[in-house]
Amino acid sequence: MTDTPIAARIQHEITENPVMLYMKGNANFQQCGFSARVVQILKHVGVKFQTANVLEDAALRDGIKAFSNWPTIPQLYVGGEFIGGCDIVTEMFQSGELETLLKEKAAV
């Protein structure tokens, strides 16, 4: 992705926050079932995470999709790396892989 203000914002957020979730709504008020599922998983694992509500900012909503080259929301980043959306996070949680990753990258 080209160097844009939104790309710089995203890069800053994923660098500064060990676990960063781009979602519809926020951790306390999810506005999409897929976002709610990822929040539930992260809370279950007990990891601290930050969220950004793509519904509040159209540039962010489009920008995060271009940044990750991933077409859907939510999008989870751990340790500055794109992990995936709801299905991938759910599969990783069920296999135990997500908790291992979070322990390695985010000090769960």
QUIPE-V862544 format. One record per residue. N is the residue number from 1. RES is the residue in one letter. SS is DSSP state (H for helix, E for strand, L for the rest). D_CENTER is the distance of its C-alpha to the mean C-alpha in Angstrom with 2 decimals. Layout:
N;RES;SS;D_CENTER  N;RES;SS;D_CENTER
//
This chain:
1;M;L;17.99  2;T;L;20.67  3;D;L;20.51  4;T;L;19.79  5;P;H;19.06  6;I;H;15.66  7;A;H;14.86  8;A;H;16.23  9;R;H;14.14  10;I;H;10.82  11;Q;H;12.48  12;H;H;13.63  13;E;H;10.44  14;I;H;8.80  15;T;H;12.37  16;E;H;13.12  17;N;L;10.31  18;P;L;10.26  19;V;E;7.01  20;M;E;4.61  21;L;E;2.40  22;Y;E;4.44  23;M;E;6.81  24;K;L;10.58  25;G;E;12.09  26;N;L;11.07  27;A;L;11.16  28;N;L;14.90  29;F;L;15.34  30;Q;E;13.14  31;Q;L;14.66  32;C;L;13.79  33;G;H;14.46  34;F;H;11.55  35;S;H;9.11  36;A;H;11.78  37;R;H;11.87  38;V;H;8.40  39;V;H;9.29  40;Q;H;12.67  41;I;H;11.83  42;L;H;10.10  43;K;H;13.12  44;H;H;15.47  45;V;H;14.65  46;G;L;15.21  47;V;L;12.57  48;K;L;12.06  49;F;L;8.70  50;Q;E;8.27  51;T;E;7.07  52;A;E;8.30  53;N;E;10.37  54;V;H;11.00  55;L;H;14.21  56;E;H;15.72  57;D;L;15.66  58;A;H;16.74  59;A;H;16.51  60;L;H;12.79  61;R;H;12.39  62;D;H;14.57  63;G;H;13.57  64;I;H;9.94  65;K;H;11.59  66;A;H;14.29  67;F;H;12.41  68;S;H;10.72  69;N;L;13.70  70;W;L;11.76  71;P;L;13.27  72;T;L;11.13  73;I;L;8.49  74;P;L;6.10  75;Q;E;3.93  76;L;E;2.32  77;Y;E;4.69  78;V;E;7.65  79;G;L;10.84  80;G;L;10.12  81;E;E;9.70  82;F;E;7.69  83;I;E;7.75  84;G;E;7.66  85;G;L;7.60  86;C;H;9.34  87;D;H;12.49  88;I;H;11.51  89;V;H;9.56  90;T;H;12.69  91;E;H;15.06  92;M;H;13.84  93;F;H;14.16  94;Q;H;17.56  95;S;H;18.81  96;G;L;17.94  97;E;H;16.12  98;L;H;12.77  99;E;H;14.83  100;T;H;16.74  101;L;H;13.89  102;L;H;12.58  103;K;H;16.27  104;E;H;16.79  105;K;H;13.97  106;A;H;13.13  107;A;L;16.53  108;V;L;15.98
//
